[in-house]
Amino acid sequence: MRKYNVAVVGATGAVGEELFRILEEQKFPIRTLLPLASARSAGSEIEFNGKSVKVVELTENVFEKHNIEIAFFSAGGDVSAHFAPFAAEAGAVVIDNTSHFRMDADVPLVVPECNPADILLWKTRGIIANPNCSTIQMVQALKPLDDAFGIKRVDVSTYQAVSGAGKSGMEELVHQMQEFFAFRLGDVVPQKFPHQIALNLIPQIDVFLENDYTKEEIKMVKETQKILHKNVEVSATCVRVPVLRSHSEAITIHFEKDVDAEKARDILKNAPSIVVVDEPENKKYPMPLIATDTDFTYVGRIRNDIYQSNILHLWCVADQIRVGAATNAVRIAQKWIELEGQD
């Protein structure tokens, strides 16, 4: 099997660390591994396959110097905007986990279970964009149902874990809970989130736009349409919740034709990367505790609407750091290798 020179930009961040775990678990065909980070983190070490690998400073010529063929970017939009073109110019395929390139018309936005053929468009810019974490798990459930029944509209409310805000978001929740149990929570000043997150819900993720939707909500609208290649109506309400890992979503789907919940359940059971957990009589349904540290999207509470026969409701949960970021990035790379081998 051919092996590749692989770089990970943002090697010391939450998604970067998860990328190393998944690459190791998947026995990804790596010849050389190059962890990249800022000058501040350069010289530190990461563990991979039982060995210590030194983190190298991210520079404009590091990709050419090390003959990088696959470059995972997960260090923020500004970093990707500046350095990803240098990686692409050096001949690497860039798999970017930030929002910077997602809506560029000449950059494919890919969830391999939904639109794998779009990967072939990578040569235009040398970049493949990884969608928003909330979008990934939702479209994994939507795609097989759209194929079967034809989706007209989607209304989704998300319950997003603090992991979506990175390590600092997780640390802030833990710190505030510690302060609560020490009876000092009233003295805490929020840093990462606009309000206290412990014992609270915040119906705002990212900034508000002129239409009173947040940037996160509009991402879900536009990214879903781009991935499904369909101008489907989407409305989202994104909420930050005091959960460490795994995002949850309550999804209402309007179809072009009547839909049967039992048939929908069977379709989802046979869909890639989906696990159906739907036994309400036994109190079995998807929860963050089930999804955390796994590579599956869990779907349950599948039920017909009470009033209209073309509407279905369901509940969807997935690990934001893995399924919503690192796992999808690795799956893109695996599919890229497969498709390039056929080219």
N, C-alpha and C positions, 0 to 999 in steps of 0.2 A: 504494500500500500504506500502511495506517495505521502510524504510528510511535508509540513509547511512551517515556515518561519512566522511566528505569531507574536504580535505586540498587543499589550493591554494598556491603554491610556487611562489614567485614574486608578492605578494599581492598588492604592492604599485606601480607596473609598469603599463604601458598603457594597455597591454593585461590582466593583473591581474584585473585591475579595470573593464574592459569590461566583464570579466568572471563573476564577481559578479552581474553585471547588467543582464546578460543573464540567469544566474542561477535563479535570482529572477523573471524575466519575464516568464521563462519557468516553474516556480513553481517546480523546481527540488526537488526530494524527499530527503531533507537533515535533518538528525537528529541533528548533530552538525557540525558547520563550523569552520575550523581552518585556519585563514590567516597566512601565513608564509613569512618571509623576513629576511634580514640580521640583525645583531645586531644593526646596525645603525638605522633601521626602527622599530625595536621591541619596543613595548609600545605605538606606534601610534594606531589610530583606523580607521576602515573602517565602512561604513554604509551598513547594509544588512537587508532587510525587516523591515525597520523603526527602527532598533536597532543598537547601536554601538557595534562593536566586536573588541577586542584588538588584534593587530598583535603580533604574537609570534616569537621568534628567531628560525630560521631554524637550527636544529641540527641533528645528525645522529640517535638519538633514539626517536625523537619527534613523528614519525609515529607510532611506537610501543606503546609509552606511551599513545597516544590518540586513539588507535585502529582505525587508518585511513583505510578506505576501498576503497576510490577513491582519487587519488592525481593528481591534475593538476599542471604541471611544466611549468613555463614561466619566467625563471630568467637567461637565458643564458646557453650555452652549457656546460661550465665548472661546473656550479652548478648542472645541470642535470647529468653530468658524475659522479660526486661524490656522490650526495644524492639520485638519483633515485633508485639505487640498494638497498639502505637501506629501502626505502619505499616499494619496491617490496618484499624484504625479510620479512617485517613486515606483508605481506599479502594483501597489497593494489594493485589495478590496477593503474599503472602510465600512464597518458596521457601526453606525452611530446611534448611541442610546439617548441623545439629547433631542430637544424639539427643534433644533436649528434648521435642519434640512427637510423636515417631514413634509411640508406642504409645497416644496419646490416641485414644479411639474416634471422636471427631468430627473428626479430622484425617486426610486421606488420605495414605497412604504409597505413593509412586509410582515405578515403573520403567516408562517409557512403552511399552517393548516388551512388557510383561507385563500391566499393568492400567491402560491409558490412560483408561478410562471413569471411574475413581475420581477423576480430576482435577475432574470436575463437582461433587464434594462440597466443593470449596474454599470455597464461599460461607458455609458454616456458621460457620467461624472466620476465614476469609480467609487460611488458611495451608495450604500443601502441604509435607509433609516429604520430604526426600531420605533414602533409606535408608543404612545403614552400607555402607562401601565394599566389604567382603567379600561382603555380601548381594547387592549389585547385580549383580556379575559372575556369581554363582552362579545367581540366579533367571533371568537372561537365558538361561542354558543349560537350566535346569530347565523353564521354562514350555512350550516347544514339545514337549519329551519328555513332560511331564505330559499335555498335550493328546492326544498320540498313544497313550500306553501306561498312563497313570494311575500317579502316584507314591504309594507307601505310606510309604517311609522314605528319609532321606538321611543319610549319614555323611560328614563333610567334615573334612579337615585342611588348615589354611591355612598358607601360608608368606609372611608379610606383611612388605613392605618398610618401611624406616624412614621413608619418606615419610608413612606413616600416622600418624606422631607429629609431623608438621609440619616446618617448617624446622629447628627445633632438633634433631629426631631425625636428619635428614640430616647436619647439621653435626657431631653427636656421632660418627657413624660415620666421616666423613671425618677428623675430628680424631684419633680412635683409630687409624685406619690410618696416618696420618702419624706418630703416636707409635710405632707398631709398627716402621715402616721406619727410625725413628731410634733403635730399641732402648730406648724409654722407655715402652713400653706398660704395664709393671708399676707405674708410678707414677700411672696415670690413675685418677681416681675417677669412676664413672658418675654422670651428672646426670639425663638424660632417661629412661633405662631402669634397671630394678632391678639389672642386671648389665652387665658389658662386652658390647657388641654386636659389636665387630670380631672376626672369626674365631670366632664363637660363635652358638648358637641359644638363644632364651629362650622356653620354653613357657608364657609368661604375657603376655597383653595385657589391660590394665585390671586391676581388682581381683578377687580371688577372692570368691565368694559362699558361702553356707552349704552348698550342694550340691557344692562343690569345682569347679564350673565357673566360668570367669571371666565378668565382665560382657560382654565382647566376644563370647564364645561364646553366651551366652543371647540377646544381640541377634540373632544369626544365626537362632536358633531361632524367636523370636517374630516377627521381621520377615518371614521367609520365609512363615510361616503367614498373616500379615496380607496380604501382597502376592498370594499365590496363592489367597487366600480358601479355605483348606483346612487342616484340622488334621493336616497331614502330620507324621510323626515326624522330628525333626532332631536330630542330635548333632554337635557341633563341637569340634575341638581347634585353638586358634589359637596360632600360633608366630611370633615376631618373628625375622627372618633378616637377615643383613648384606648386603642388597641395597638400593640407593638408591631405585628406583622400580619399581612394578608388583608386585601381589600375585599369588601362585600358589596354586592349590587342587587337592588330590587328592580327587575326589568319587566316592563309591559310592552308587548309586541302586537301591533296591528297587522294583519295579513290581508292579502288580496283575495283569499278564499277562506272558507271555513276550516278550522283547525281542531284536531282532536288531541287532547292532552296525552292520552295513552300512546297514540302514534308518535307524537312529538317526543315523548319519553324514550321510545324505542330508537328513534332517529339519533337522539343525543347519546344513548348508550353505545351506539356504533360509530360515533364521531371521534376523530383523533384527538388525543390529549384531554378528553372529557371523561369525568367520572360522575355518574348519576347517583346521588344519595337522596332518596325520596321515599321514605317510609314514615309519614307523619304519625301513623297509628302507633309506631314504636319510638317516636320522638327522635327519628333519624333524619337529619338534614345537614346541609353544608354549614360549617362554622370556621372562623379563622383558626381555631386550635387544630382542626382536621387538616386544613390546607397548608399550614405553615411548614416550611422546609420540604415541600414536595414540588414536583414538576407538573401537576395536574390542575385543571380547572374543574371545580366541583359545582354541580348544578342540582337543585332540588326545588321543593315547593312548586312543582310544575302543575298548573291548574288552568282550566278554562275560565274565562270571564263569566260572571254571573248573568250579564245582560246581553252580550254580543258574542255570537258564535265564531267570529274571526279574530278574537283577541285572546292572547295567552299571557299568563303571568309566571315568572320564575325567579328564583334566587340563585345567585352565582358568587362563588368565593374562590380566590386564588392568591398565592403568595406573591406579593408585589415585587419583591427583590428577585425572585427566581422567574416565575412565569411572566411577570410584568416587566422584566428587564433582562437579566442575565441568561435565563433559559431560552427565551425567544431569540436573543442574539446568537447563542450557540447553535440553535436550530437553523437560523438563517445561514450561518457558516456551513453547517453540514449539508444543507440543501444546495448551497452555492457550489460546494465541492462536487456533489452528485451531478448537478446540471453542467458544470464546466467539463466534467469527465465525458458527458454525452455530446458536447459541442464539437 
